[in-house]
């Protein structure tokens, strides 16, 4: 297997209500990429949030809980209030750390609220309201525009409770399964695998991040050469049940 990851630079600043599918398709065409069956198009959640209008420009008025947590973590109370608005459960709080479960079910730092590369001073971006829906829309548009069968992943950068550093993971999925399940299969030594489930959607997003980069304003990448498991996947498939989450 030979894997190719190609960046798609040059997309314009995405405004609320923009036709993101057309912008992505035009960017792929201008990059000289001829999409082929089996390609995976990875799109940064940030441009999805911008197109959806998930930008907050006004500082919310912090409540008592926001003030309490702000003193503990060292954030501005208004920032904590914004995080709490996108949060169902605060899981961890310590100096410099606020880990929450978002309204979409993701466990991450600061409910995914982001102030980097927003395009407007003082503004903040929230996670897309439904990344699976966006992945499906983009896939339908790209399939129609290029006449090929591709998968689409919406990616964002999350930390990990057991390893240093962040990696890109899949928030939204269309056209592939989130996990390649090896359970019940037999390895070369005759051993039957019992617990091996590889989060291939996350792995593809992490590979794409290597060419997208945080500072280069490359919101799209095309991954080619991986025989991903076809089917109807969802970013929700990668969420661990609370009863099985030993890090809570």
KEKE-3310 file (N, C-alpha, C; in steps of 0.2 Angstrom, whole numbers, plus 5000, padded with zeros to 4 digits):
npx = (5004:5003:5002:4996:4996:4989:4989:4977:4978:4974:4961:4948:4945:4932:4916:4901:4887:4893:4895:4901:4904:4906:4917:4927:4927:4931:4943:4950:4950:4958:4970:4974:4971:4964:4950:4948:4940:4938:4946:4949:4943:4948:4942:4944:4937:4936:4933:4921:4914:4914:4907:4895:4892:4896:4902:4907:4906:4903:4907:4901:4891:4897:4892:4890:4896:4905:4913:4919:4925:4934:4943:4949:4955:4962:4957:4949:4934:4923:4927:4926:4912:4908:4913:4906:4893:4893:4894:4890:4894:4907:4922:4935:4945:4958:4972:4975:4968:4954:4943:4929:4913:4906:4891:4889:4894:4907:4923:4934:4946:4941:4928:4930:4930:4938:4950:4960:4966:4954:4950:4944:4947:4947:4936:4928:4927:4915:4912:4906:4888:4883:4893:4893:4882:4887:4898:4891:4884:4895:4901:4891:4890:4904:4904:4895:4901:4913:4911:4914:4917:4919:4925:4921:4929:4927:4938:4946:4957:4962:4966:4974:4971:4981:4993:5006:5003:4994:4982:4974:4957:4942:4927:4916:4909:4907:4903:4912:4917:4920:4928:4940:4937:4945:4941:4939:4945:4960:4977:4994:5000:4990:4982:4967:4960:4954:4951:4955:4952:4953:4954:4952:4947:4950:4964:4967:4963:4973:4984:4982:4983:4997:5000:4991:4993:4995:4998:4998:4986:4979:4965:4960:4963:4968:4967:4974:4975:4972:4963:4949:4937:4921:4905:4892:4897:4899:4904:4900:4902:4914:4914:4917:4908:4901:4902:4912:4923:4937:4944:4937)
npy = (4994:5011:5027:5043:5060:5075:5092:5105:5120:5138:5141:5154:5166:5160:5164:5167:5157:5154:5145:5131:5118:5121:5129:5120:5111:5119:5123:5110:5107:5118:5115:5106:5093:5078:5070:5053:5037:5031:5040:5050:5065:5077:5089:5103:5107:5120:5128:5123:5127:5141:5143:5139:5149:5149:5158:5168:5184:5193:5195:5184:5187:5182:5169:5164:5151:5151:5161:5155:5143:5150:5156:5144:5138:5148:5156:5169:5175:5177:5169:5157:5156:5155:5143:5135:5136:5128:5116:5100:5093:5096:5089:5089:5100:5111:5121:5130:5120:5114:5102:5096:5088:5090:5097:5090:5078:5075:5073:5085:5098:5113:5113:5113:5126:5139:5151:5153:5158:5163:5174:5186:5198:5195:5187:5170:5153:5140:5123:5114:5112:5099:5088:5077:5078:5089:5082:5073:5082:5088:5077:5072:5083:5084:5071:5073:5083:5079:5066:5054:5041:5046:5047:5058:5067:5077:5086:5089:5096:5087:5084:5071:5059:5051:5052:5063:5079:5084:5077:5076:5072:5063:5071:5072:5060:5053:5041:5031:5018:5021:5014:5000:4984:4971:4961:4944:4939:4930:4930:4929:4919:4911:4916:4922:4937:4948:4961:4971:4986:4997:5014:5020:5032:5042:5040:5043:5057:5062:5059:5068:5080:5082:5088:5099:5107:5119:5132:5136:5139:5129:5121:5109:5093:5079:5062:5048:5031:5022:5008:5010:5005:5003:5010:5016:5027:5036:5051:5049:5036:5034:5038:5034:5024:5031:5022:5014:5022:5025:5036:5046)
npz = (5000:4996:5002:4999:5003:5000:5000:5000:4996:4997:4998:5000:5013:5023:5024:5035:5029:5017:5002:5006:5000:4986:4987:4992:4982:4971:4976:4976:4962:4957:4963:4955:4957:4953:4958:4963:4963:4980:4986:5001:5007:5018:5029:5038:5053:5057:5046:5042:5053:5052:5040:5044:5053:5066:5074:5087:5093:5103:5120:5132:5147:5162:5174:5191:5192:5181:5185:5197:5191:5183:5192:5197:5185:5179:5168:5158:5165:5156:5145:5151:5153:5140:5136:5145:5140:5129:5134:5142:5153:5165:5166:5170:5180:5182:5186:5171:5164:5157:5155:5145:5142:5127:5119:5108:5112:5112:5121:5126:5127:5134:5128:5114:5110:5100:5097:5088:5072:5067:5060:5064:5075:5093:5092:5093:5089:5088:5089:5075:5073:5069:5064:5056:5048:5040:5034:5026:5017:5010:5004:4996:4987:4982:4976:4965:4958:4954:4949:4956:4969:4984:5001:5015:5028:5043:5052:5068:5081:5094:5112:5121:5135:5139:5132:5127:5119:5104:5092:5076:5074:5069:5068:5060:5048:5032:5021:5024:5036:5054:5061:5059:5062:5070:5078:5081:5070:5064:5068:5061:5068:5072:5082:5089:5088:5100:5105:5096:5088:5076:5075:5061:5054:5062:5061:5048:5048:5056:5048:5038:5044:5044:5032:5032:5042:5056:5055:5041:5035:5027:5024:5019:5014:5003:5004:4998:4992:5003:5008:5014:5026:5018:5020:5031:5041:5057:5066:5079:5082:5087:5100:5117:5128:5143:5154:5151:5150:5158:5161:5165)
capx = (5000:5006:4998:4997:4992:4990:4986:4973:4979:4971:4954:4947:4942:4925:4911:4895:4883:4896:4894:4908:4905:4909:4924:4931:4927:4935:4950:4953:4952:4963:4976:4976:4969:4958:4948:4947:4936:4942:4949:4946:4943:4948:4940:4945:4930:4936:4930:4914:4911:4914:4902:4889:4890:4897:4907:4905:4910:4902:4908:4895:4891:4899:4888:4894:4900:4910:4918:4922:4930:4939:4948:4953:4959:4966:4955:4944:4927:4919:4929:4923:4905:4907:4914:4900:4887:4894:4896:4885:4898:4914:4925:4941:4947:4964:4976:4976:4965:4946:4941:4922:4910:4902:4884:4889:4896:4914:4926:4940:4948:4937:4922:4932:4930:4944:4951:4966:4964:4947:4948:4942:4950:4942:4931:4929:4924:4912:4912:4900:4883:4883:4899:4891:4878:4891:4902:4887:4883:4901:4902:4886:4892:4910:4903:4892:4905:4919:4908:4918:4914:4924:4923:4923:4929:4927:4943:4948:4963:4960:4972:4973:4972:4986:4999:5007:5002:4987:4981:4968:4953:4936:4921:4911:4911:4902:4906:4916:4916:4925:4933:4941:4936:4948:4939:4937:4950:4965:4983:4998:5002:4984:4979:4961:4960:4948:4950:4958:4947:4958:4950:4955:4945:4955:4971:4967:4963:4980:4989:4980:4986:5004:5001:4987:4997:4991:4999:4998:4979:4977:4959:4958:4968:4965:4971:4973:4978:4970:4957:4945:4930:4915:4899:4889:4900:4898:4909:4898:4904:4921:4913:4917:4902:4904:4903:4919:4928:4941:4948:4932)
capy = (5000:5017:5032:5049:5065:5081:5098:5109:5127:5143:5143:5160:5166:5157:5168:5163:5156:5153:5138:5128:5113:5124:5132:5115:5108:5123:5122:5104:5108:5123:5112:5101:5086:5074:5065:5047:5033:5029:5045:5053:5072:5079:5096:5106:5109:5127:5131:5121:5132:5148:5143:5138:5154:5147:5162:5172:5190:5197:5192:5183:5189:5176:5168:5162:5145:5153:5165:5150:5139:5154:5157:5138:5137:5154:5159:5174:5172:5177:5163:5151:5156:5153:5136:5131:5136:5122:5110:5097:5091:5098:5083:5090:5107:5112:5127:5129:5114:5113:5097:5095:5085:5095:5096:5085:5072:5075:5075:5088:5104:5120:5112:5114:5134:5140:5158:5154:5158:5164:5179:5192:5199:5194:5182:5163:5148:5135:5117:5113:5109:5092:5087:5071:5081:5093:5078:5071:5087:5089:5071:5073:5088:5082:5065:5075:5088:5075:5059:5048:5039:5047:5048:5064:5067:5083:5085:5094:5094:5085:5081:5064:5059:5046:5054:5070:5082:5083:5074:5077:5066:5064:5073:5070:5055:5051:5037:5025:5017:5025:5009:4994:4979:4965:4956:4937:4937:4926:4933:4924:4914:4907:4919:4925:4944:4950:4968:4976:4990:5003:5020:5022:5038:5047:5040:5047:5064:5064:5059:5074:5086:5083:5093:5105:5112:5124:5139:5137:5140:5124:5118:5103:5088:5073:5056:5043:5024:5018:5004:5011:5001:5006:5010:5022:5029:5043:5053:5047:5029:5034:5040:5029:5024:5033:5017:5011:5027:5024:5042:5051)
capz = (5000:4995:5004:4997:5006:4996:5003:4996:4998:4992:4999:5002:5020:5023:5028:5036:5024:5011:4999:5007:4995:4980:4989:4993:4975:4967:4978:4974:4955:4956:4965:4950:4960:4950:4963:4961:4968:4985:4990:5007:5008:5025:5029:5045:5056:5057:5040:5043:5058:5049:5035:5048:5057:5073:5077:5093:5093:5109:5126:5137:5154:5166:5180:5197:5190:5177:5190:5201:5187:5181:5197:5197:5179:5177:5162:5159:5167:5150:5141:5154:5152:5133:5136:5148:5135:5124:5138:5146:5159:5166:5168:5174:5180:5186:5183:5164:5161:5158:5150:5146:5137:5123:5117:5103:5115:5112:5127:5124:5131:5132:5123:5107:5108:5097:5095:5083:5064:5067:5055:5067:5082:5098:5091:5095:5085:5091:5085:5071:5077:5068:5059:5052:5042:5035:5030:5021:5012:5006:5000:4990:4982:4978:4971:4960:4955:4951:4947:4959:4975:4989:5008:5018:5036:5046:5057:5073:5085:5101:5116:5123:5142:5141:5128:5127:5112:5101:5086:5073:5075:5065:5071:5056:5044:5027:5015:5027:5043:5058:5064:5056:5067:5068:5083:5078:5065:5066:5065:5057:5073:5074:5088:5088:5091:5104:5107:5091:5084:5074:5073:5055:5053:5066:5058:5041:5049:5058:5042:5034:5047:5043:5027:5033:5047:5060:5053:5034:5032:5022:5028:5016:5011:5000:5006:4993:4993:5008:5006:5020:5026:5016:5024:5034:5048:5060:5071:5085:5083:5090:5107:5121:5133:5149:5159:5149:5150:5164:5162:5168)
cpx = (5004:5001:5000:4993:4994:4986:4982:4973:4974:4964:4953:4944:4934:4921:4905:4890:4886:4895:4901:4909:4908:4916:4929:4932:4932:4942:4954:4955:4957:4970:4978:4975:4963:4956:4946:4943:4940:4946:4946:4948:4943:4947:4941:4938:4930:4932:4923:4910:4910:4908:4895:4887:4891:4902:4904:4909:4909:4904:4902:4896:4892:4894:4893:4898:4906:4915:4922:4927:4935:4945:4952:4957:4963:4963:4950:4937:4922:4920:4926:4916:4904:4908:4908:4894:4887:4895:4890:4888:4905:4917:4931:4943:4953:4967:4978:4973:4958:4944:4933:4920:4905:4895:4883:4891:4903:4917:4933:4941:4943:4931:4924:4931:4937:4945:4957:4963:4957:4945:4946:4944:4945:4937:4933:4925:4921:4913:4906:4895:4882:4887:4897:4887:4882:4895:4897:4885:4889:4902:4897:4888:4899:4909:4899:4896:4910:4917:4912:4915:4920:4921:4925:4923:4930:4932:4944:4954:4961:4966:4970:4975:4978:4992:5000:5006:4995:4987:4975:4964:4946:4930:4915:4913:4905:4906:4911:4915:4921:4930:4934:4942:4939:4946:4936:4941:4956:4972:4988:5000:4996:4980:4973:4961:4953:4946:4952:4953:4951:4953:4953:4953:4949:4962:4972:4967:4970:4985:4988:4983:4993:5005:4996:4990:4993:4992:4999:4991:4978:4971:4957:4964:4965:4970:4969:4977:4976:4963:4953:4939:4924:4909:4897:4892:4898:4903:4907:4900:4911:4920:4913:4911:4905:4906:4910:4925:4932:4944:4943:4933)
cpy = (5006:5023:5039:5054:5071:5086:5102:5116:5132:5145:5150:5160:5164:5161:5164:5163:5154:5146:5134:5122:5115:5126:5126:5111:5112:5123:5116:5104:5113:5120:5107:5094:5083:5069:5059:5043:5031:5034:5047:5060:5074:5086:5098:5108:5116:5130:5129:5126:5139:5148:5142:5144:5153:5151:5167:5178:5194:5192:5191:5186:5183:5175:5166:5156:5147:5157:5160:5146:5144:5155:5150:5137:5142:5157:5165:5172:5172:5171:5157:5150:5153:5145:5132:5131:5130:5116:5107:5095:5093:5092:5084:5097:5108:5118:5126:5123:5114:5108:5096:5090:5090:5093:5090:5078:5071:5077:5078:5094:5110:5119:5113:5122:5136:5148:5159:5154:5159:5169:5185:5193:5199:5189:5175:5159:5143:5129:5117:5110:5101:5091:5081:5074:5085:5088:5075:5075:5088:5083:5071:5078:5086:5076:5068:5080:5084:5068:5053:5047:5041:5047:5055:5064:5075:5082:5090:5091:5093:5083:5074:5063:5055:5047:5061:5073:5081:5080:5076:5071:5068:5066:5071:5065:5054:5047:5031:5024:5020:5020:5003:4989:4973:4959:4950:4935:4934:4929:4927:4918:4910:4910:4923:4932:4945:4957:4973:4979:4996:5009:5023:5029:5043:5046:5044:5055:5066:5064:5066:5080:5087:5088:5099:5110:5117:5131:5141:5139:5136:5120:5111:5099:5082:5067:5050:5036:5020:5015:5004:5006:5005:5005:5016:5023:5035:5044:5050:5040:5029:5037:5034:5030:5026:5028:5013:5016:5028:5031:5047:5051)
cpz = (5000:4997:5002:5000:5003:4999:4998:4998:4994:4993:5002:5010:5019:5027:5030:5030:5017:5009:5000:5002:4989:4981:4989:4986:4971:4969:4976:4966:4954:4959:4961:4952:4956:4955:4960:4966:4973:4989:4996:5007:5015:5025:5036:5047:5057:5052:5040:5048:5056:5044:5038:5052:5064:5076:5082:5093:5099:5115:5130:5144:5159:5172:5185:5195:5186:5181:5194:5197:5185:5186:5198:5191:5177:5170:5163:5160:5160:5146:5144:5153:5145:5133:5139:5144:5130:5128:5141:5152:5159:5169:5172:5174:5185:5183:5176:5160:5162:5152:5151:5141:5133:5122:5112:5105:5115:5119:5124:5128:5129:5128:5116:5105:5106:5096:5090:5076:5063:5061:5057:5074:5087:5097:5092:5090:5089:5086:5080:5075:5076:5062:5054:5046:5037:5031:5024:5015:5007:5002:4994:4985:4978:4973:4965:4955:4951:4948:4949:4966:4980:4996:5011:5026:5038:5052:5062:5077:5092:5105:5118:5131:5144:5137:5128:5120:5110:5094:5082:5073:5070:5069:5067:5050:5039:5022:5018:5034:5048:5060:5060:5062:5066:5073:5079:5073:5068:5064:5063:5062:5075:5080:5086:5091:5094:5105:5102:5087:5082:5072:5067:5053:5056:5063:5052:5043:5052:5053:5038:5037:5046:5037:5027:5037:5050:5058:5046:5031:5026:5026:5025:5013:5008:5001:5001:4994:4998:5007:5013:5020:5024:5020:5027:5041:5050:5065:5078:5087:5087:5097:5111:5126:5139:5154:5157:5149:5157:5166:5165:5176)
residu = (UNK:UNK:UNK:UNK:UNK:UNK:UNK:UNK:UNK:UNK:UNK:UNK:UNK:UNK:UNK:UNK:UNK:UNK:UNK:UNK:UNK:UNK:UNK:UNK:UNK:UNK:UNK:UNK:UNK:UNK:UNK:UNK:UNK:UNK:UNK:UNK:UNK:UNK:UNK:UNK:UNK:UNK:UNK:UNK:UNK:UNK:UNK:UNK:UNK:UNK:UNK:UNK:UNK:UNK:UNK:UNK:UNK:UNK:UNK:UNK:UNK:UNK:UNK:UNK:UNK:UNK:UNK:UNK:UNK:UNK:UNK:UNK:UNK:UNK:UNK:UNK:UNK:UNK:UNK:UNK:UNK:UNK:UNK:UNK:UNK:UNK:UNK:UNK:UNK:UNK:UNK:UNK:UNK:UNK:UNK:UNK:UNK:UNK:UNK:UNK:UNK:UNK:UNK:UNK:UNK:UNK:UNK:UNK:UNK:UNK:UNK:UNK:UNK:UNK:UNK:UNK:UNK:UNK:UNK:UNK:UNK:UNK:UNK:UNK:UNK:UNK:UNK:UNK:UNK:UNK:UNK:UNK:UNK:UNK:UNK:UNK:UNK:UNK:UNK:UNK:UNK:UNK:UNK:UNK:UNK:UNK:UNK:UNK:UNK:UNK:UNK:UNK:UNK:UNK:UNK:UNK:UNK:UNK:UNK:UNK:UNK:UNK:UNK:UNK:UNK:UNK:UNK:UNK:UNK:UNK:UNK:UNK:UNK:UNK:UNK:UNK:UNK:UNK:UNK:UNK:UNK:UNK:UNK:UNK:UNK:UNK:UNK:UNK:UNK:UNK:UNK:UNK:UNK:UNK:UNK:UNK:UNK:UNK:UNK:UNK:UNK:UNK:UNK:UNK:UNK:UNK:UNK:UNK:UNK:UNK:UNK:UNK:UNK:UNK:UNK:UNK:UNK:UNK:UNK:UNK:UNK:UNK:UNK:UNK:UNK:UNK:UNK:UNK:UNK:UNK:UNK:UNK:UNK:UNK:UNK:UNK:UNK:UNK:UNK:UNK:UNK:UNK:UNK:UNK:UNK:UNK:UNK:UNK)
# end
